[in-house]
Amino acid sequence: MPANGLGVMPRLRYLANRARRIDVGSVFTRAREVRDQHGKAVPVVLVDMLWSAAFKNVGFQDYVDFDFAVLNAAERATYMTHPVSNQLSQRYDAEPYRHIFHDKLEFNRVFDEFLRRAWIELTDDNADKLEEFIRRHGTIIAKTRMGQAGSGVKRYHAAEVTDWAEFHRELFARGEVVIEQVITQHADLAAVCPGTVNTTRVTAFFDGEKTSILAVAQKFGRGEVSDQMSFGGFYTMLDESGHALSAGYDSHGHVHADHPDSGFHIADFQLPLYDEMVAFIDRVARVVPQIQYVGWDVVIGPDGPVLVEGNWGAGVYENKPSVSGIRTGNKPRYRAAIGF
């Protein structure tokens, strides 16, 4: 049994897949990023990155994002990484049920009571229903059934629509068939960025009886329809009471002590209704118990948590030592809850 307790074959399959898809140029680019950030020689970084990927389950971007170049072996061992997260997903998220989390329409149907917002499915013959919905709400969010990292998500305003039949045809042609009311977020979140609904990523594991919170990251947007990094968003990790552990950062080398638009000091952020959110995650984790390891995206509304989506292939959010001063990660919490 390997040290990580996750089995040899999943690891070998993952490494083989990565080897087939490796982009040598991007590896050199990441090594140069590390050189610029930490003053390490590129050849030394390259060797360490490749060795870490092959023998320590460390993704190339993990190495950059979590400042592995300045951490010792014991400190590195405390960090959750994407390859390990991928293996957990493959083991603990039953394949026959993954489609519920892939398909946004199916997800809304299954988790409807937790969405706490109005939504409709766009069909080829309900232009009138769409018009009534968007006129009632003023602004809507339209999503394609499949998509990730904010792709396939658009925001539309009733005041900008001049031909409702044509608007309906265009949405349907693009596959934007999940139509939702815009979420109203808590005033404490709006104080940081009012133009984007700022989501909280809660990575959790349900063992059949108990739901364990493994890591909590607060994401902030820049006024766009999504707070994903591809839209200029960034995040900070939260402690076990929901308080920010540091300034904000992303995977593109940007650090935000203050929000660029509002000026809010990120390290002062306190997520409201944190205990209510923990209880909410326990409830949603039990809806599809066959999907045990999930990255849940929620928004704290004025009256409590609102479910945005669940990600069965949970991404990894971790402390960044050069920003937070914290040189350890959340992997011990994962191990304690999951037992690998």
RODO-2510 file (C-alpha; in nm, 4 decimals, decimal comma):
residues 340
     n   res          X          Y          Z
     1     m     0,0000     0,0000     0,0000
     2     p     0,1526     0,3365    -0,0976
     3     a     0,2038     0,6117     0,1582
     4     n    -0,1076     0,7965     0,0544
     5     g    -0,3247     0,4880     0,0914
     6     l    -0,5105     0,5575    -0,2326
     7     g    -0,3936     0,2595    -0,4341
     8     v    -0,1307     0,2089    -0,7030
     9     m    -0,3430     0,1858    -1,0168
    10     p    -0,5305     0,5186    -0,9864
    11     r    -0,1984     0,6925    -0,9273
    12     l    -0,0334     0,5227    -1,2245
    13     r    -0,3296     0,6045    -1,4498
    14     y    -0,3177     0,9665    -1,3397
    15     l     0,0574     0,9918    -1,4023
    16     a     0,0267     0,8243    -1,7427
    17     n    -0,2485     1,0641    -1,8435
    18     r    -0,0443     1,3637    -1,7261
    19     a     0,2617     1,2359    -1,9142
    20     r     0,0621     1,2128    -2,2380
    21     r    -0,0698     1,5660    -2,1988
    22     i     0,2380     1,7378    -2,0577
    23     d     0,3076     2,0789    -2,2066
    24     v     0,6845     2,1230    -2,1752
    25     g     0,6603     2,4922    -2,2532
    26     s     0,4139     2,5527    -1,9708
    27     v     0,6416     2,3698    -1,7272
    28     f     0,9293     2,6027    -1,8179
    29     t     0,6956     2,9012    -1,7831
    30     r     0,5988     2,7913    -1,4323
    31     a     0,9629     2,7361    -1,3400
    32     r     1,0435     3,0897    -1,4492
    33     e     0,7520     3,2185    -1,2381
    34     v     0,9053     3,0466    -0,9357
    35     r     1,2445     3,1990    -1,0184
    36     d     1,0920     3,5455    -1,0355
    37     q     0,8970     3,5023    -0,7114
    38     h     1,1544     3,3255    -0,4973
    39     g     1,4933     3,3722    -0,6656
    40     k     1,5444     3,0015    -0,7342
    41     a     1,7445     2,8847    -1,0358
    42     v     1,5243     2,7528    -1,3165
    43     p     1,7107     2,4187    -1,3612
    44     v     1,6825     2,3487    -0,9882
    45     v     1,3113     2,4314    -0,9915
    46     l     1,2489     2,2152    -1,2980
    47     v     1,4115     1,9112    -1,1404
    48     d     1,2233     1,9657    -0,8146
    49     m     0,8903     2,0174    -0,9923
    50     l     0,9290     1,7009    -1,1996
    51     w     1,0439     1,4952    -0,8995
    52     s     0,7542     1,6269    -0,6899
    53     a     0,5058     1,5443    -0,9652
    54     a     0,6392     1,1922    -1,0157
    55     f     0,6903     1,0880    -0,6553
    56     k     0,4928     1,3245    -0,4295
    57     n     0,1623     1,3752    -0,6101
    58     v     0,2212     1,7469    -0,6620
    59     g     0,0753     1,9182    -0,9686
    60     f     0,2928     2,1720    -1,1491
    61     q     0,0515     2,4557    -1,0694
    62     d     0,0284     2,3350    -0,7077
    63     y     0,4041     2,3746    -0,6833
    64     v     0,3753     2,7371    -0,7972
    65     d     0,0562     2,8350    -0,6146
    66     f     0,1536     2,6941    -0,2772
    67     d     0,5156     2,8188    -0,2831
    68     f     0,6699     2,4719    -0,2618
    69     a     1,0066     2,6179    -0,3599
    70     v     1,0390     2,7712    -0,0125
    71     l     0,8851     2,4879     0,1911
    72     n     1,0685     2,1951     0,3435
    73     a     0,9565     1,8351     0,2972
    74     a     0,7561     1,8225     0,6193
    75     e     0,5704     2,1428     0,5334
    76     r     0,4966     2,0266     0,1789
    77     a     0,3509     1,7048     0,3128
    78     t     0,0715     1,9007     0,4860
    79     y    -0,0646     2,0421     0,1582
    80     m    -0,3540     1,8951    -0,0335
    81     t    -0,2735     1,8815    -0,4062
    82     h    -0,4766     1,8336    -0,7216
    83     p    -0,3455     1,4827    -0,8025
    84     v    -0,4405     1,3584    -0,4554
    85     s    -0,7782     1,5344    -0,4789
    86     n    -0,8376     1,3690    -0,8159
    87     q    -0,7700     1,0259    -0,6683
    88     l    -1,0111     1,0955    -0,3823
    89     s    -1,2787     1,1970    -0,6325
    90     q    -1,2292     0,8802    -0,8340
    91     r    -1,2556     0,6637    -0,5242
    92     y    -1,5352     0,8317    -0,3306
    93     d    -1,7611     0,9796    -0,5994
    94     a    -1,9572     0,6952    -0,7578
    95     e    -1,9534     0,7247    -1,1353
    96     p    -2,3263     0,6519    -1,1953
    97     y    -2,4152     0,9635    -0,9929
    98     r    -2,1573     1,2111    -1,1243
    99     h    -2,3862     1,3321    -1,4025
   100     i    -2,6039     1,5040    -1,1424
   101     f    -2,3154     1,7380    -1,0678
   102     h    -2,2010     1,7756    -1,4293
   103     d    -2,5414     1,8724    -1,5633
   104     k    -2,6611     2,2048    -1,4185
   105     l    -3,0209     2,1338    -1,5142
   106     e    -3,0194     1,7979    -1,3403
   107     f    -2,8412     1,9520    -1,0409
   108     n    -3,1129     2,2162    -1,0048
   109     r    -3,3822     1,9500    -1,0174
   110     v    -3,2205     1,7331    -0,7507
   111     f    -3,1163     2,0176    -0,5176
   112     d    -3,4100     2,2489    -0,5837
   113     e    -3,5044     2,3049    -0,2183
   114     f    -3,1542     2,4314    -0,1384
   115     l    -3,1242     2,6764    -0,4315
   116     r    -3,3510     2,9307    -0,2625
   117     r    -3,4076     3,1183    -0,5861
   118     a    -3,6485     3,0920    -0,8797
   119     w    -3,5373     2,9133    -1,1951
   120     i    -3,6833     2,7723    -1,5140
   121     e    -3,5728     2,5430    -1,7937
   122     l    -3,5668     2,7053    -2,1360
   123     t    -3,7362     2,4935    -2,4019
   124     d    -3,7962     2,5562    -2,7697
   125     d    -4,1541     2,6707    -2,7114
   126     n    -4,1555     2,8804    -2,3918
   127     a    -4,0574     3,2295    -2,5092
   128     d    -4,3545     3,3750    -2,3228
   129     k    -4,2464     3,2077    -2,0008
   130     l    -3,8936     3,3447    -2,0433
   131     e    -4,0245     3,6973    -2,1002
   132     e    -4,2457     3,6809    -1,7929
   133     f    -3,9570     3,5461    -1,5827
   134     i    -3,7009     3,8080    -1,6806
   135     r    -3,9499     4,0967    -1,6613
   136     r    -4,0409     3,9852    -1,3090
   137     h    -3,6814     3,9600    -1,1920
   138     g    -3,5240     4,2357    -1,3996
   139     t    -3,1915     4,0564    -1,4359
   140     i    -3,1279     3,6857    -1,4881
   141     i    -2,8410     3,4406    -1,4993
   142     a    -2,8384     3,2023    -1,7974
   143     k    -2,6272     2,8865    -1,7924
   144     t    -2,5450     2,6079    -2,0325
   145     r    -2,6119     2,2604    -1,8971
   146     m    -2,2410     2,1748    -1,8999
   147     g    -1,9605     2,4098    -1,8057
   148     q    -1,6989     2,4771    -1,5426
   149     a    -1,4880     2,7625    -1,4052
   150     g    -1,7626     3,0074    -1,4979
   151     s    -1,7815     2,9049    -1,8625
   152     g    -2,1281     2,9112    -2,0141
   153     v    -2,2614     3,1601    -1,7564
   154     k    -2,4099     3,4912    -1,8736
   155     r    -2,6027     3,7778    -1,7145
   156     y    -2,8881     3,9507    -1,8979
   157     h    -3,1039     4,2530    -1,8154
   158     a    -3,4692     4,2908    -1,9152
   159     a    -3,4123     4,6545    -2,0123
   160     e    -3,1657     4,5466    -2,2838
   161     v    -3,4034     4,3055    -2,4611
   162     t    -3,5887     4,4542    -2,7586
   163     d    -3,7158     4,1402    -2,9342
   164     w    -3,8225     3,8693    -2,6901
   165     a    -3,8772     3,5995    -2,9524
   166     e    -3,5323     3,6557    -3,0981
   167     f    -3,3758     3,6694    -2,7503
   168     h    -3,5341     3,3338    -2,6713
   169     r    -3,4087     3,1818    -2,9985
   170     e    -3,0545     3,3044    -2,9353
   171     l    -3,0412     3,1666    -2,5821
   172     f    -3,1784     2,8306    -2,6924
   173     a    -2,9383     2,8118    -2,9882
   174     r    -2,6421     2,8704    -2,7561
   175     g    -2,7660     2,6079    -2,5140
   176     e    -2,8225     2,8599    -2,2349
   177     v    -3,1225     2,6732    -2,1033
   178     v    -3,0858     2,7037    -1,7255
   179     i    -3,2400     3,0401    -1,6361
   180     e    -3,2074     3,1622    -1,2782
   181     q    -3,2993     3,4525    -1,0581
   182     v    -2,9922     3,6498    -0,9458
   183     i    -2,8897     3,5608    -0,5914
   184     t    -2,9080     3,8374    -0,3325
   185     q    -2,5988     3,8182    -0,1130
   186     h    -2,5499     3,9246     0,2473
   187     a    -2,4551     4,2889     0,3012
   188     d    -2,1160     4,1827     0,4413
   189     l    -2,0313     4,0187     0,1080
   190     a    -2,1710     4,3062    -0,0963
   191     a    -1,9451     4,5400     0,1015
   192     v    -1,6452     4,3705    -0,0593
   193     c    -1,7790     4,3414    -0,4148
   194     p    -2,1412     4,4334    -0,4827
   195     g    -2,1259     4,3666    -0,8578
   196     t    -2,0527     3,9943    -0,8291
   197     v    -2,2186     3,7282    -0,6182
   198     n    -1,9203     3,6199    -0,4063
   199     t    -1,9208     3,2461    -0,3408
   200     t    -1,7752     3,0395    -0,0604
   201     r    -1,6090     2,7128    -0,1647
   202     v    -1,6601     2,4490     0,1035
   203     t    -1,4749     2,1245     0,0439
   204     a    -1,6460     1,8503     0,2432
   205     f    -1,6548     1,4728     0,2878
   206     f    -1,9614     1,2707     0,3848
   207     d    -1,8744     0,9286     0,5260
   208     g    -2,2335     0,8039     0,5361
   209     e    -2,2966     0,9358     0,8855
   210     k    -2,0946     1,2532     0,9381
   211     t    -2,0072     1,5488     0,7160
   212     s    -1,6557     1,6859     0,7680
   213     i    -1,5523     2,0319     0,6509
   214     l    -1,2053     1,9956     0,5010
   215     a    -1,1280     2,3453     0,3741
   216     v    -1,3148     2,6732     0,3245
   217     a    -1,2144     2,9384     0,0728
   218     q    -1,3874     3,2710     0,0180
   219     k    -1,3889     3,3887    -0,3413
   220     f    -1,4328     3,7496    -0,4472
   221     g    -1,5206     3,8804    -0,7915
   222     r    -1,4451     4,1984    -0,9835
   223     g    -1,7964     4,2948    -1,0880
   224     e    -1,8308     4,0257    -1,3534
   225     v    -2,0961     3,7531    -1,3721
   226     s    -1,8605     3,5057    -1,2000
   227     d    -1,5971     3,5243    -0,9277
   228     q    -1,3793     3,2623    -1,0990
   229     m    -1,0171     3,3494    -1,1687
   230     s    -1,0887     3,3549    -1,5417
   231     f    -1,3099     3,6570    -1,4635
   232     g    -1,0464     3,8296    -1,2508
   233     g    -1,1565     3,6755    -0,9218
   234     f    -0,9362     3,5707    -0,6325
   235     y    -0,9709     3,3991    -0,2953
   236     t    -0,8557     3,3797     0,0638
   237     m    -0,8739     3,0850     0,2996
   238     l    -1,1012     3,1032     0,6024
   239     d    -1,0353     2,9645     0,9480
   240     e    -1,2758     2,7414     1,1429
   241     s    -1,4807     3,0426     1,2510
   242     g    -1,5072     3,1867     0,8992
   243     h    -1,2457     3,4608     0,9336
   244     a    -0,9996     3,5387     0,6548
   245     l    -0,6505     3,4037     0,7109
   246     s    -0,4740     3,6469     0,4802
   247     a    -0,4890     3,8824     0,1857
   248     g    -0,6413     3,7488    -0,1362
   249     y    -0,4512     3,5760    -0,4170
   250     d    -0,4999     3,3804    -0,7383
   251     s    -0,3104     3,1440    -0,9681
   252     h    -0,1762     3,4278    -1,1833
   253     g     0,0591     3,5806    -0,9284
   254     h    -0,1782     3,8573    -0,8191
   255     v    -0,2045     3,9441    -0,4498
   256     h    -0,4785     4,1693    -0,3160
   257     a    -0,4373     4,3066     0,0350
   258     d    -0,7394     4,5233    -0,0432
   259     h    -1,0151     4,4598    -0,2941
   260     p    -0,9118     4,6515    -0,6092
   261     d    -1,2570     4,8044    -0,6551
   262     s    -1,4059     4,8548    -0,3080
   263     g    -1,0848     4,8971    -0,1089
   264     f    -1,2082     4,6443     0,1497
   265     h    -0,9170     4,5005     0,3519
   266     i    -0,9422     4,1287     0,2731
   267     a    -0,7734     4,0059     0,5930
   268     d    -1,0532     4,1729     0,7917
   269     f    -1,3273     3,9700     0,6249
   270     q    -1,5598     3,7629     0,8423
   271     l    -1,8067     3,5329     0,6699
   272     p    -2,1498     3,5933     0,8234
   273     l    -2,3695     3,3079     0,9458
   274     y    -2,0781     3,0643     0,9432
   275     d    -2,2391     2,8079     1,1764
   276     e    -2,5550     2,8131     0,9661
   277     m    -2,3439     2,7432     0,6594
   278     v    -2,1800     2,4403     0,8228
   279     a    -2,5219     2,2974     0,9094
   280     f    -2,6417     2,3715     0,5555
   281     i    -2,3503     2,1781     0,4032
   282     d    -2,4334     1,8796     0,6213
   283     r    -2,7872     1,8808     0,4799
   284     v    -2,6886     1,9096     0,1127
   285     a    -2,4165     1,6445     0,1490
   286     r    -2,6850     1,3879     0,2356
   287     v    -2,8942     1,4418    -0,0774
   288     v    -2,6722     1,2267    -0,3021
   289     p    -2,4691     1,0250    -0,0490
   290     q    -2,2975     0,8279    -0,3261
   291     i    -2,1009     1,1454    -0,4082
   292     q    -1,9038     1,1746    -0,0862
   293     y    -1,6239     1,4172    -0,1711
   294     v    -1,7535     1,7500    -0,3023
   295     g    -1,6494     2,1104    -0,3441
   296     w    -1,9720     2,2972    -0,2658
   297     d    -2,0196     2,6556    -0,3827
   298     v    -2,2567     2,8488    -0,1610
   299     v    -2,3485     3,2136    -0,1130
   300     i    -2,4485     3,3590     0,2196
   301     g    -2,7716     3,5445     0,1611
   302     p    -2,9419     3,7931     0,3949
   303     d    -3,1300     3,5074     0,5650
   304     g    -2,8913     3,2164     0,5277
   305     p    -2,6886     3,0032     0,2853
   306     v    -2,7876     2,9542    -0,0790
   307     l    -2,6566     2,6620    -0,2862
   308     v    -2,4947     2,7530    -0,6175
   309     e    -2,3470     2,4222    -0,7303
   310     g    -2,1537     2,1141    -0,6257
   311     n    -1,8290     1,9952    -0,7856
   312     w    -1,7677     1,6218    -0,7592
   313     g    -1,4141     1,6720    -0,8900
   314     a    -1,3326     1,9130    -0,6099
   315     g    -1,0542     2,1580    -0,6887
   316     v    -0,7937     2,2492    -0,4302
   317     y    -0,7772     2,5747    -0,2362
   318     e    -0,4884     2,6163     0,0042
   319     n    -0,2822     2,8615     0,2069
   320     k    -0,0156     3,0532     0,0156
   321     p     0,2859     3,0956     0,2463
   322     s     0,4295     3,4057     0,0796
   323     v     0,0971     3,5842     0,1343
   324     s    -0,0403     3,4344     0,4547
   325     g     0,2789     3,3511     0,6416
   326     i     0,1221     3,0095     0,7058
   327     r     0,3553     2,7309     0,5986
   328     t     0,1171     2,4387     0,6454
   329     g    -0,1875     2,3198     0,4550
   330     n    -0,5108     2,1318     0,5147
   331     k    -0,4086     1,7777     0,4224
   332     p    -0,4073     1,6518     0,7851
   333     r    -0,7757     1,7482     0,8070
   334     y    -0,8463     1,5515     0,4880
   335     r    -0,6603     1,2499     0,6222
   336     a    -0,8413     1,2571     0,9552
   337     a    -1,1833     1,2713     0,7910
   338     i    -1,1276     1,0321     0,5016
   339     g    -0,8662     0,7948     0,6423
   340     f    -0,6101     0,7771     0,3621
***
